[in-house]
Amino acid sequence: MLQIWGPSRLQGHVKISGAKNSALAIMAATLLCPDDCRLRNVPSLADINRMGEVLSALGVKLKRNEDILDIDARDLKTSEAPYELVRKLRASFFVIGPLLARLGVARVPLPGGCAIGARPVDLHVRGLQALGADVYIDKGIVHAYVNGGKQRLKGGKIYLDYPSVGATETVMMAATLADGETIIENAAQEPEVVDLANICRAMGAKIEGAGTKTININGVSQLHAVNYPIIPDRIEAGTFLVAGAITRSEITIGPVIPEHLRAVIFKLEAIGAKIIREDSDRLRIVPAYQHAATNIETQPYPGFPTDMQPQFMALLALSDGNSTITETVFENRLRHVAELNRMGADIRVKGNHAIIHGVPRLSGAPVVGTDLRSSAALVLAGLAADGETTFQGLQHLDRGYEQLEVKLKKLGAKLERIKP
């Protein structure tokens, strides 16, 4: 439980951690390599620990020292990921592509994760089938194997019906060791996809076009050792920019890659905040005294990220005028509305639309986070609200924000983690 006393005024600098969504996929990618891999700027998160447990169960040796993670996957002892671990972490399904490419066989349970809507693996399955794998699902386990003496996938052409990040990354990893050329059409363009492609290239893979809608992979026979830094987390960065805006506080954040935050910066500027680029990897937010209303529609990158939608809803709840948020990516990602309304917000939901009538202030209240980003939104609302907010749902926050309350305290926020 987190107790928050508001309203807060923040000041200072926030160090942005490595990107959770990059690190999880990249940890899976190290399964492709029979040499030592060193990852730097790895965040300390519950999800990272869980992925480490999945890799360990496969026979991988891991050693952690602060933000450095050394991975040795030369002695994979099994092609089957354990159900009790995979069900807790959706990203653990990423191991299916590398296992299949390296061993010619993989058995991975259907994944779990945040309950924000259906995220089926059919695109992943069709992508692996296009590379020559036989894939079937039996009793909740995805079985994939390669026929033939070489036990090697074959390059193929894949069109994704939706630019799914997970499917793009799964197919790209599997194709790095396939025989021949693979083309992924309508690929996801997220920075995390580019980060994954970059580490694969650093290990010797031949990948072109990551960050565009068409990715070309020419398979190689083997990958080699690597020492690679994870990119900064654009969602953590965006969350702290909103923290500055909602508390009307001037703060700086870094390191960041400003290009990754274009959609977030555009919307903050549209409501009246100023985002100043202090150097190549550092931003400062200067909030408006009263933020204006705006409309937001979530889209795959480079559109407005669904992972920033709840935080902006908290901000728009205190803006001047009427705003609309349309959620197009996940059908269950508006469950924080009821909790924000409990704090005095005026938000109505119609289908996948949230109509927000800005109010002058929020009031502290007991609230419960239902997923990672909704939890962040409720903490931000608590910082801006009058009085005490009691937040439950720390298990969600710990999955995706490294020491969130510690970083907020350093900025001057009044909050305390209460152990049960």
C-alpha positions in Angstrom: 0.0 0.0 0.0 1.1 3.5 -0.8 0.0 6.6 1.3 0.2 9.8 -0.6 -0.3 13.3 0.9 -1.2 16.0 -1.6 -1.1 18.4 -3.2 2.6 18.1 -4.0 5.0 20.6 -5.6 8.0 18.8 -7.2 11.4 20.0 -8.2 14.7 18.5 -9.3 15.9 15.9 -11.7 14.7 12.4 -12.3 17.0 9.6 -13.6 15.1 7.6 -16.2 15.8 3.8 -16.0 16.3 1.4 -18.9 13.2 0.4 -20.9 11.3 -2.5 -19.4 9.8 -3.6 -22.7 13.1 -3.5 -24.4 14.9 -5.4 -21.7 12.4 -8.2 -21.6 12.6 -8.9 -25.3 16.3 -8.5 -25.4 16.7 -11.0 -22.5 14.8 -13.5 -24.6 17.0 -12.7 -27.6 20.1 -13.8 -25.7 18.8 -17.4 -26.0 19.9 -17.1 -29.7 23.5 -16.7 -28.7 25.8 -19.5 -27.5 28.3 -17.0 -26.1 28.4 -14.6 -23.1 26.0 -11.6 -23.4 26.3 -8.5 -21.2 23.3 -6.2 -20.9 23.7 -2.7 -19.4 21.1 -0.2 -18.1 18.8 -3.1 -17.1 16.0 -1.8 -14.7 15.4 -3.6 -11.4 11.8 -4.7 -11.7 9.6 -7.6 -10.8 9.0 -8.4 -14.5 12.8 -8.5 -15.2 13.2 -10.9 -12.2 10.5 -13.1 -13.6 12.0 -13.2 -17.0 15.3 -14.1 -15.3 13.5 -17.0 -13.6 12.2 -18.2 -17.0 15.6 -18.1 -18.5 17.2 -19.9 -15.5 14.6 -22.7 -15.8 15.7 -23.2 -19.4 19.3 -23.7 -18.2 20.6 -20.1 -18.7 23.2 -18.7 -16.2 22.5 -15.2 -15.0 24.6 -12.8 -12.9 23.4 -9.4 -11.9 25.5 -6.4 -10.6 23.4 -3.3 -10.2 22.1 -2.4 -13.7 24.4 -4.9 -15.5 23.1 -8.4 -16.3 25.4 -11.1 -17.6 23.7 -13.9 -19.4 25.3 -17.2 -20.5 22.9 -19.3 -22.7 25.4 -21.7 -24.1 24.0 -24.8 -22.3 20.2 -24.7 -22.9 19.0 -27.8 -21.1 15.3 -27.8 -22.1 13.0 -26.4 -24.8 10.0 -26.2 -22.4 9.3 -23.0 -20.4 7.5 -23.7 -17.1 3.8 -22.8 -16.8 4.0 -21.5 -13.3 6.4 -18.7 -14.4 5.0 -17.9 -17.9 1.5 -17.4 -16.6 2.7 -14.5 -14.5 4.5 -12.6 -17.3 3.2 -12.2 -20.8 6.6 -11.2 -22.2 8.0 -14.6 -21.2 6.3 -15.9 -24.4 9.1 -14.2 -26.3 11.3 -17.2 -25.6 9.4 -19.3 -28.2 11.1 -17.7 -31.2 14.7 -18.0 -30.0 14.2 -21.5 -28.6 12.7 -22.7 -31.9 15.5 -21.0 -33.9 18.3 -22.4 -31.7 17.0 -25.9 -30.8 14.4 -26.6 -33.5 11.7 -27.2 -30.9 9.9 -25.1 -28.3 7.0 -25.7 -25.8 5.7 -22.6 -24.2 2.5 -22.0 -22.2 0.1 -19.4 -23.3 1.1 -16.2 -21.4 -0.4 -14.1 -18.6 0.2 -10.4 -17.6 -1.9 -7.3 -17.0 -5.7 -7.8 -17.5 -6.1 -5.0 -20.0 -7.8 -7.0 -22.8 -7.3 -9.8 -25.2 -3.8 -10.1 -26.6 -3.9 -13.3 -28.5 -0.8 -15.1 -29.9 -2.3 -16.0 -33.3 0.0 -13.5 -35.1 3.0 -15.0 -33.4 1.9 -18.5 -34.4 1.2 -17.6 -38.0 4.6 -15.9 -38.2 6.4 -19.0 -37.0 4.4 -21.1 -39.4 5.5 -18.9 -42.3 9.1 -19.7 -41.3 8.4 -23.4 -41.8 7.5 -24.4 -38.2 4.7 -26.8 -37.3 2.8 -25.2 -34.5 -0.2 -26.4 -32.5 -1.8 -25.5 -29.2 -2.8 -28.3 -26.8 -4.0 -27.9 -23.2 -2.7 -24.3 -23.0 0.7 -25.1 -24.3 2.0 -23.8 -27.7 4.1 -26.6 -29.3 6.4 -25.6 -32.1 9.0 -27.7 -34.0 11.0 -27.7 -37.2 10.9 -30.8 -39.5 13.9 -32.0 -41.4 17.4 -33.1 -40.6 18.8 -29.6 -40.2 16.1 -28.5 -37.7 16.5 -25.0 -39.1 13.7 -22.6 -39.9 13.4 -21.3 -43.4 13.0 -17.6 -44.4 9.6 -16.5 -45.5 7.4 -13.6 -46.2 5.0 -12.5 -43.4 2.3 -9.9 -43.5 1.0 -9.0 -40.0 -2.8 -8.2 -39.9 -1.9 -5.8 -37.1 1.5 -4.2 -36.3 1.9 -6.2 -33.1 5.1 -5.5 -31.2 5.2 -9.0 -29.8 4.6 -10.8 -33.1 7.1 -8.5 -34.9 9.8 -9.3 -32.2 9.0 -13.0 -32.1 9.3 -13.5 -35.9 12.4 -11.2 -36.1 14.2 -13.3 -33.4 13.3 -16.6 -35.0 14.3 -15.4 -38.4 17.9 -14.3 -37.4 19.0 -18.0 -37.5 16.7 -19.1 -40.3 18.0 -20.4 -43.7 17.4 -17.5 -46.2 15.6 -14.2 -46.2 12.6 -13.2 -44.2 10.4 -10.2 -44.9 8.0 -8.8 -42.3 5.4 -6.5 -43.7 3.2 -4.2 -41.6 5.8 -4.6 -38.8 5.6 -2.7 -35.5 7.7 0.5 -35.5 8.2 0.9 -31.8 11.6 2.0 -30.4 11.7 -1.3 -28.5 11.6 -3.2 -31.8 14.5 -1.1 -33.1 16.4 -1.8 -29.8 15.9 -5.6 -30.3 17.1 -5.4 -33.9 20.2 -3.4 -32.8 21.3 -6.0 -30.3 20.7 -8.8 -32.7 22.8 -6.9 -35.3 25.5 -6.4 -32.6 25.5 -10.2 -32.2 26.0 -10.7 -35.9 22.4 -10.8 -37.3 21.6 -9.3 -40.6 18.5 -7.1 -40.1 17.4 -4.0 -42.1 14.4 -1.8 -41.8 13.6 -2.0 -38.1 11.6 1.1 -37.2 9.8 1.0 -40.6 6.8 -1.0 -41.7 9.0 -3.5 -43.6 11.8 -5.5 -41.9 14.3 -7.7 -43.9 16.2 -10.4 -42.1 18.9 -12.6 -43.8 19.5 -15.6 -41.6 23.0 -16.4 -40.3 24.3 -19.7 -38.9 25.3 -18.4 -35.4 25.5 -15.3 -33.3 28.3 -14.1 -31.1 29.0 -12.4 -27.7 27.8 -8.8 -27.1 28.0 -5.9 -24.6 24.8 -3.8 -25.1 23.0 -0.9 -23.3 19.2 -0.9 -23.1 17.5 2.3 -24.3 15.9 4.6 -21.7 12.2 3.9 -20.9 10.0 6.3 -22.8 6.9 5.4 -20.8 8.6 6.1 -17.5 9.9 9.4 -19.0 6.4 10.3 -20.2 4.9 9.4 -16.8 7.3 11.8 -15.0 6.6 14.6 -17.6 2.9 14.2 -16.7 3.9 14.2 -13.0 5.4 17.7 -13.6 2.3 18.8 -15.5 -0.3 17.5 -13.0 1.4 19.0 -10.0 2.3 22.3 -11.9 6.0 21.6 -11.1 9.1 22.3 -13.2 11.3 19.2 -13.3 13.9 17.7 -15.6 14.2 14.1 -16.8 17.0 12.2 -18.4 18.5 10.3 -20.0 15.9 10.1 -22.7 15.7 9.8 -26.4 13.4 12.8 -27.2 12.4 11.4 -30.6 10.7 8.5 -28.8 8.5 11.0 -26.9 7.2 13.0 -29.8 3.6 12.1 -29.4 3.6 12.7 -25.7 5.5 16.0 -26.0 3.1 17.1 -28.7 0.0 16.5 -26.5 1.7 18.2 -23.4 2.4 21.3 -25.6 -1.2 21.2 -27.0 -2.5 21.6 -23.4 -0.1 24.5 -22.7 3.0 23.0 -21.1 6.4 23.8 -22.4 9.0 21.0 -23.0 12.5 22.4 -23.2 15.4 20.3 -24.6 18.3 21.1 -22.3 20.8 18.9 -24.1 20.7 15.8 -26.3 19.2 13.5 -23.7 17.6 15.8 -21.1 14.2 17.5 -21.0 12.6 20.0 -18.8 8.9 20.5 -18.4 7.5 24.0 -17.6 3.8 23.5 -16.9 1.0 25.9 -17.5 -0.9 27.5 -14.6 -4.0 26.0 -16.1 -3.9 23.3 -18.7 -6.3 23.3 -21.6 -8.4 20.3 -22.7 -7.4 18.2 -25.7 -8.5 15.0 -27.5 -6.4 11.8 -27.6 -6.6 8.6 -29.6 -4.2 5.8 -28.8 -2.4 4.3 -31.8 0.6 2.1 -32.5 3.9 4.0 -32.6 4.6 6.7 -33.8 1.0 7.5 -32.6 0.1 8.3 -29.1 1.0 5.3 -26.9 -1.7 3.3 -25.1 0.7 3.0 -22.2 0.4 6.8 -21.6 -3.4 6.9 -21.8 -4.2 6.5 -18.1 -1.6 9.1 -17.0 -3.0 11.7 -19.4 -6.5 10.9 -18.3 -5.5 11.9 -14.7 -4.0 15.1 -16.1 -7.0 16.0 -18.3 -9.3 15.4 -15.3 -7.8 18.6 -13.9 -7.6 20.5 -17.2 -9.9 23.4 -18.3 -12.7 22.2 -20.5 -13.9 18.9 -22.0 -11.5 16.3 -23.4 -12.1 12.9 -25.1 -9.8 9.9 -25.0 -10.4 7.1 -27.5 -8.7 3.8 -26.6 -8.1 1.8 -29.8 -5.5 -0.7 -28.7 -6.9 -2.6 -25.6 -10.6 -3.0 -24.9 -10.3 -3.1 -21.1 -8.0 -0.1 -20.6 -10.5 2.3 -19.1 -11.0 0.7 -15.7 -9.1 3.5 -13.9 -12.1 5.8 -14.7 -14.1 4.6 -11.7 -11.1 5.2 -9.4 -10.4 8.7 -10.7 -14.1 9.5 -10.3 -13.8 8.3 -6.7 -11.3 11.1 -6.3 -13.7 13.7 -7.7 -13.0 13.5 -11.4 -15.9 13.8 -13.8 -15.4 11.2 -16.5 -18.0 9.1 -18.4 -17.3 6.1 -20.6 -19.1 5.2 -23.8 -17.7 2.1 -25.4 -14.0 2.8 -26.0 -14.4 6.6 -25.4 -13.8 8.4 -22.2 -15.4 11.9 -22.0 -13.6 14.0 -19.4 -15.0 17.2 -18.0 -12.2 19.0 -16.2 -12.7 19.8 -12.5 -10.8 22.4 -10.4 -9.4 19.9 -7.9 -9.3 16.2 -6.9 -9.7 14.9 -3.4 -7.6 12.1 -1.7 -9.5 8.8 -1.5 -8.8 5.0 -1.2 -8.1 3.7 -4.7 -7.0 0.4 -6.2 -4.8 0.0 -9.3 -5.9 -2.8 -11.7 -2.8 -2.8 -14.0 0.6 -1.2 -14.4 -0.3 2.1 -16.1 -3.6 2.7 -14.4 -1.7 2.4 -11.1 0.8 5.1 -12.2 -2.2 7.3 -13.2 -3.7 7.0 -9.7 -0.4 7.8 -8.0 -0.1 10.9 -10.2 -3.7 11.9 -9.3 -2.8 11.4 -5.6 0.1 13.8 -5.9 -2.2 16.5 -7.2 -5.2 15.8 -5.0 -6.1 17.6 -1.8 -5.5 15.4 1.3 -4.5 11.7 1.7 -4.8 9.1 -1.0 -4.4 5.4 -0.1 -3.3 3.4 -3.1 -3.4 -0.3 -3.3 -1.8 -2.2 -6.2 1.9 -1.9 -5.6 2.5 -5.2 -7.2 1.5 -3.6 -10.5 3.8 -0.6 -10.0 6.8 -2.8 -9.1 6.4 -4.6 -12.4 7.2 -1.6 -14.5 8.6 1.4 -12.5 12.0 1.2 -10.9 11.8 2.7 -7.4 8.9 5.0 -8.3 8.2 6.3 -4.8 11.9 6.8 -4.1 12.3 8.9 -7.2 9.1 10.9 -6.4 10.4 11.5 -2.8 13.6 12.9 -4.2 11.5 15.4 -6.1 9.7 16.4 -2.9 6.6 14.3 -3.0 5.1 13.2 0.3 4.3 9.5 0.1 5.1 6.4 2.1 5.1 2.6 1.2 3.2 0.8 4.0 4.0 -2.8 4.4 1.1 -5.1 5.2 
